[in-house]
Amino acid sequence: MSSYMSHRRAGDAGIPTSRNPQASNFTPMNTTPSYPNIRKFPGQSSNGFEDLKQKAEKFAEKVEDLTTHPIVHQISPYVPSISRFFIVATFYEDSFRILTQWSDQVFYLHKWKHYPYILVVLFLLIVTICMLGGATLLVLRKHTNYATGVLCGCIIMQALVYGLFSGSAFVLRNISVIGGLLIAFSDSIVRNKTTFAMLPELNSKDDQTKGYLLLAGRMLIVIMFIAFTFSKSIITILITVVCTVCFAIGYKTKFASIMLGFILTFYNVTLNNYWFYDNSKRDFLKYEFYQNLSIIGGLLLVTNTGAGELSVDSKKRIY
């Protein structure tokens, strides 16, 4: 660089010399030279944050556009039913586990937890019947208010009797399962319609109730991801944190639920693959697998129902 500057001729800079007497573009030292304005191309922004935001929104739109694919469009009518089955899958699995391991369950609660034998038998019978009945009613969308209450009660009762409150991961996951139940319950709320001049009139009270249920469900579902992000890669943590915040406040909800569902499904299949085990670890992994499947069902249902009235997406449509 310095060698080039030392050999550069003065005349090349526009200064009159004996070798370049015609040079006339000399600029006085007290005058600031005017440089041509740099032309900005369309879409070019001087703010790096705005560029990053636009790229993120374009990527989110591409992911959301996948839901409009013809194949997805054909199966979309079945998504609510599949989602509700995923949500209650953990209750079916838990009921069958109690029935197939009846003696072990009675022995554990009676001998190790020191509960009276008759109370143990009654508890297991009641919980099994309630989980099977409540899960079936929720899938069929029959008496969903009672079914949701019964299933939430089963979660709390089992946590108390089995002492599941001792582990933070179990507590957070059970809370998220309750969130999935609330989302399934909100999906069962049908808008009351009355006709006036052959036009349907929507009941805003039902919309408001559904909005509160969806908000509570979204808030409870993301609680599980607090423990989920531990011991994960930096990229996974960043994506999960951003998507959980977006999912909770209802911003780009469809994109956030798709990403969270994909991440949770990947880790659920790769880490909780209970089908490769045949010992005591199998029950533990199976329990976690179906609980995560319930949360995946809640995320999948939100992609179909939307975030509800109490969300950023809804406010953006209004304003």
Residue pairs with C-beta under 8 A, 6 or more apart in sequence:
9 19
10 17
10 20
11 17
11 19
11 20
11 23
14 23
14 25
14 26
14 27
15 23
15 26
16 22
16 23
16 24
16 26
17 23
27 33
40 46
45 51
45 54
57 252
60 252
60 255
61 255
63 255
63 258
63 259
64 252
64 254
64 255
64 258
66 72
66 258
67 76
67 254
67 258
67 303
76 304
79 300
79 301
79 303
79 304
80 187
80 301
80 304
80 305
81 139
82 297
82 300
83 184
83 187
83 297
83 298
83 300
83 301
83 304
84 138
84 139
84 141
84 184
84 187
84 297
84 301
85 139
85 297
86 293
86 294
86 296
86 297
86 300
87 138
87 177
87 180
87 181
87 183
87 184
87 294
87 297
87 298
87 301
88 134
88 135
88 138
88 139
88 151
88 184
88 294
89 290
89 293
89 294
89 297
90 177
90 287
90 290
90 291
90 293
90 294
91 131
91 132
91 134
91 135
91 151
91 154
92 131
92 132
92 135
93 286
93 287
93 290
94 131
94 158
94 287
94 290
95 128
95 131
95 132
95 135
97 283
97 286
98 105
98 124
98 127
98 128
99 128
102 124
105 120
105 124
106 117
106 120
106 121
106 124
109 115
109 120
109 123
109 124
109 161
109 162
110 116
110 117
110 120
113 161
113 162
113 163
115 123
115 161
123 157
123 161
127 154
127 157
127 158
130 150
130 151
130 153
130 154
131 151
131 154
133 147
133 150
134 146
134 147
134 148
134 150
134 151
134 154
135 147
135 151
137 143
137 144
137 146
137 147
138 144
138 147
138 148
138 151
138 181
138 184
138 185
138 188
141 188
144 184
144 185
144 188
145 185
148 181
148 182
148 184
148 185
151 181
152 178
152 181
155 174
155 177
155 178
158 164
159 165
159 170
159 171
159 174
164 170
164 171
164 174
165 171
168 227
169 227
172 223
172 224
172 226
172 227
173 224
173 227
173 288
173 291
173 292
173 295
174 291
175 220
175 223
175 224
176 220
176 221
176 222
176 223
176 224
176 294
176 295
176 298
177 291
177 294
177 295
178 220
179 216
179 217
179 218
179 219
179 220
179 221
179 223
179 295
179 298
180 217
180 221
180 294
180 295
180 297
180 298
180 301
181 217
182 213
182 214
182 216
182 217
182 220
183 213
183 214
183 217
183 218
183 221
183 298
183 301
183 302
183 305
184 297
184 298
184 301
185 213
186 209
186 210
186 213
186 214
186 217
186 305
186 308
187 301
187 304
187 305
189 206
189 209
189 210
189 213
190 206
191 202
191 203
191 206
191 207
192 202
192 203
192 206
193 200
193 201
193 202
193 203
194 200
194 201
195 201
207 309
208 309
210 308
210 309
211 308
211 309
211 310
211 311
211 314
212 310
213 308
214 302
214 305
214 307
214 308
214 310
214 311
215 250
215 308
215 310
215 311
217 298
217 302
218 247
218 248
218 250
218 253
218 302
218 307
219 248
221 247
221 295
221 298
221 299
222 244
222 247
222 248
224 295
225 240
225 244
225 260
228 240
228 264
228 267
229 236
229 237
229 240
229 241
232 240
232 267
236 263
239 259
239 263
240 260
240 263
243 255
243 256
243 259
243 260
243 263
244 256
244 260
246 252
246 253
246 255
246 256
247 253
247 256
247 257
247 260
247 299
247 302
249 311
249 312
250 307
250 308
250 310
250 311
250 312
250 313
250 314
251 311
251 312
251 313
252 313
253 302
253 306
253 307
253 311
253 313
254 302
254 303
254 306
257 299
257 300
257 302
257 303
258 299
258 303
260 299
261 296
261 299
261 300
261 303
264 292
264 295
264 296
264 299
265 296
268 288
268 289
268 292
268 293
268 296
271 285
272 285
272 286
272 288
272 289
272 292
273 285
273 289
274 281
274 282
274 283
274 285
274 286
274 289
277 285
306 313
306 314
307 313
307 314
308 314
